[in-house]
Amino acid sequence: MKLSQFLQATRSVFLESLKAYAVLLKILLPALIAVKVLQELGVLHIIGSILAPVMSLTGLPAELGIVWATTLLTNMFSGIVVFVGIAGELSLSVEQVTVLGTLMLVGHSIPVEGAIAKRAGVPWRVTIALRVGGALFLGMILHFIYGQFNLLQKPATIVWSMTARDDTLKSWMLGQFEALIVIYFVLLSLLFLLNILRFFGLERAIHIGLVPVLRLLGIGRAAANVTVIGVTLGLSYGAGLLIRDFDEGNMSHRDAFLALCFLNLLHSVIEDTLVIMALGADLSGILWARIIFAVVLVAVLARVWKFPGQHSQV
């Protein structure tokens, strides 16, 4: 490749990254501010008290309702802070920590990630049903299986610890700014990686390898890259690229919808799974059961959800 071609390709990637990032910022900034307002108004505690009776369905004590409420409206790390603060007062089994971890992995950051999914064509009601309803359903299944076969009943050992955080507005704004900067550079790196894969012909190999799984899920090949990125790195990154492809007409509404539904249930499997493992959770629930649940649910959804005038390219 000539130097001029390389510079042109690099410029193109930078412009593409700025375009995709601008779309994400329009979604993320209002959502982050709204979450902060809700947090300051005490809405988290209200939702926690509402969730308390529901926790018993998954074999969890009512006190953990505030943990999941915090996770649903903010993020997993905020939920972990709350959990670590009250876990010492509870006598939890490995099963209970695993079930709670599964709830947190499936149902978290609803305002932010739900807004991203909405931009890509997934209605709020679907996101909430998948993230909250799906998490509860999976938690109930795990509780039933673990109880029936007397699995993971030993006391949990929590190895996660966190230092106290500065909760001032200035600290919050600085933290959000740093997170948004990181998101841009990760997005930029992903675009460079995708172009490198395309240049060496590896992108096609990835597509071919994913065809059987995508076919089972009813997702077309156009969504292969963004699905892999979202599953491994996180919904925000995968959805950012998915929105770009959808806006440019490179992906059908059906494929975008199903890919986002799948990513709603299963994303950031490496980092998030390791974080929850540090709480004392077992991989059988927080990883393997989550993968099976996501594949089965989206495969069913692909066959029952109606997409007028849309056809998958699987």
N, C-alpha and C positions, 0 to 999 in steps of 0.2 A: 504494500500500500504506500503510495506517495505521501510526502509530508502534507501537501495541500489537501489531499483526500482525508488524511487523519485529522487535520485541523477542522475541516468542514464537518466531519462526523462528530468530533468533540463538541463543536458549537451547537450542532443539532441536538445532541443529548442534553446539553445545558438548557437550551430553550424548552425542550420537552419536559425536563424536570421542573422548571419554573412554572410551566403551564399546569402540570399535574399538582404541584404544591399549592398553587394559588387556589385551585378548586378545593383542596383539603382544608386550607386555612379558613375559607368561607364557612366551612362546616364546623371545624374544631373550635374556633374562637368563641362563637356564641354558645356552643355546648359547654365549654369549660367554664365560662362566666356563669351560666345558668346553674351548673352543678355547685359552684362556690356559693351562690346565693342560697340555694336550697340547704346547703350544709350549714350556713350561718343562721338560717331561720329555724334550725332544729328539725327539719323534715326527716332527717336520717333516723332520729329516735322515734318519730311517729311511725315510720314504715317498719322499724325494728319491732315495735310493739304489735303491729299488725301481723308481721311474719311469725312472731313467737309461737302461736298455736299451730301454725303450719309445720314448724320444724319437727314436731312429734311424728309426722307422717314418714319422715326419713330416719326416725330413731335418734334425733338430736334433741338436747335440752333447749328449753325456750330461750335461755340466756344467749344462745348463739344467733338468735334472730337479728340482733343489732349488727353482728359481724357480717351477715349476708346483706343486710340492708345497706351498710356502708360500702360493701363491695359492688353491689348493684349500681349505686348512684355515683360512686367515685372510681376506684380501681382496686385491684387485688392487694396492692401494698398497703393502702389505707385500711382495708379489711383485715390484713395480717396484723397491723399495729393494734387494732381493737382486739383481735383474737388473742395475741400474746399477752395483752393486758388483763384478760379475764380467764385465760386457760388455767392459770394456777389455782383458781378457785373451784375448778370443775375436775371431776375424775373421768377423763375421756379414754375410750378404747381406740385402738388403731382403726377399727371399723368406723367409728364416729368421725375421726379426723379425716379419713379417706372420703367419707360421704360429704362432709363439709367442704373438703378440698375440691371435690367434683362439682358441687353447687357453685363454688367460687370460680372455677375454671370455665364453666359453661355460662354462668350468669354474672357478668361484671361489666362495668363501664357502659351501662345501657344508654345514657343520654348521648355520649360521644360516639360510640360505635353504632348505635341505632341511627343517629343522624347520618353517618357515613353510608350505612346500608340503605337508608331512605333515598339518598342522592343517587344510588345505583339501582333503584327500582324496587327495593324490598320495603313494603309498607310497615309502619310502626307496629301494627297489630301482629304481623307475622314475626317480627323481631322479638317482641315481648313474649309471644307464645313459644318461640323456639328457645330463647335464652332463659326465661323464668319457668314456663311450663315444662320445657324440655329438661331443665336442670332438676326440677322437682321430681319428674317422672323417672329420670335416670337414678336419682338419689333413692327413690322408693324401691326401684328394682335392686339396686346394690344392697340396701338394707335388708330386703327379703332374702336375697341369695346368701349374704354373709350370715344372717340369723339362722336360716334353714340348715346350713352346712357348718355352723359354729366356726366361722372363719374370722380371723383378725380381732379376736375378742380380748387379747392381752392389752394391758395399759400402754397408751401411746407415749413415746419419748419425743418431746418437742425440742429440736436443736436450734430452731430459728430464734434469733434475738435481734432487737432493733434499738438503736439509741433514740433518745427523746428528740423530737423534731421541734423546730421553731415554727409556731403556727401563726406568725404575723402575716399581714397582707403582703408586705414587701417580700418575705420569704416565699410565699405562695406564688407571687408574680414571677420571681426569679426562677423558681422551679419549673413553672409552666413554659417560660421563655427558653430555658435550656432544653426542655423536652421537645419543643417545636423545632429548635435548631437541629437536634439529633435526628428527628423525623426527616427533615429535608436532606441531610447528608446520607442517611440510609436510603432514601428514595433515589437520590442521585447515583449512589453506588449500584443500586439494583438495575437502573437503566443502563449503566455502563456494562454491567454483567450480562444483561439480556442482549445487548448489541454484540458483545464478545461471543456469546453462545451462538448467536445468529451468524456471525462471520465465520466461525469454524464448523457450522452445520450441526452443532450439538442441540440446538433448540428443537430441530426436527426429531432427533433421537429421544429427547425428553417427551415430546408429544406422543411418539409411537409407544414408548414404555407406559405412558399413562392412559392410553386408549381403553384398555380393559376396565380400569377403575372408573374412568369417566363415563364409559358406556353403561356401567352398572348404575351410576348416579344420574344418568340422563343428561350429562353436561357435554357440550361440544368441545372440539379440539382447541377452539379459539380461547378457551378459558384455562388451558393447561398451565401456562406460566404463572398467571396470577393466582391460581389455586395453590400451586406449590409454594409460592412466595408467602401467601397468606397463612398457609398451614404451618410453615416453618418459622416465619418471622413475626407475623401478627396481622390482624385484620386491617389495621390502618394502612400498612404498606401495600398489601395485596389489593385492597379496595381502591387505593389511590390509582394504581395502574389499571384496575378494572374499569373505573370511571372514565379514564382516558380512552381506553379501547372502545367502551360503549359509546361515548360521545363522538368518536371518530367513525362509528359505524362498522368497527371490526369485530363486534361481538353482538349476538342477538339478545333481545330482552330475556328470552328463556334461559340462555346460558348464563347471563349476568345474574339473574334471579337465583338460579339453583346454586351457582358458585358462591354467592353471598350467603345463602342459607347454610351451605356446608361450612363456610368460614365462620358463621355465627356460632356454630356448635364446636368447631375444631380449628383453633388457630394458635400460633406461637407454641407449638407442642414441645419444643426443646426448653426454652427459657422458663415459661410458665410452669411446666411440669416439674422442673428441677426446684423451683421456688416452693411449690406446694409440697414436694417430697421432704423439704427441710422442716416442714411442720410435723412430720411423722406419718404422712399418708403413704398408702401402698400403691404401687404402679398398676395393680390389677384394676383399680377403679379410676384413678386420675389419668391414665393413659389408654390402656387396652380397652376397657369398657367404653371410654369416651369415643375412641376411634370406631368401634363396632356400632355404637349407638348413632353416631353421625352418618356413617355410611348407610345403615339400614333406613334411618328416618328420611334422609334426602332421596334415597332410591325410591321409597314409597311416595314421597312428595312429588317427585318427577313424573310419576305415573297417575297421580290423582289430581294434581293441580292443572287447571285449564289455562292455556296460553293461546288466546284467539289470534289466528293468523301468523303464529310463530312456529318455526320448525327448527329443531336442534340439528347441528351439523356433526353429530357423533358418527 
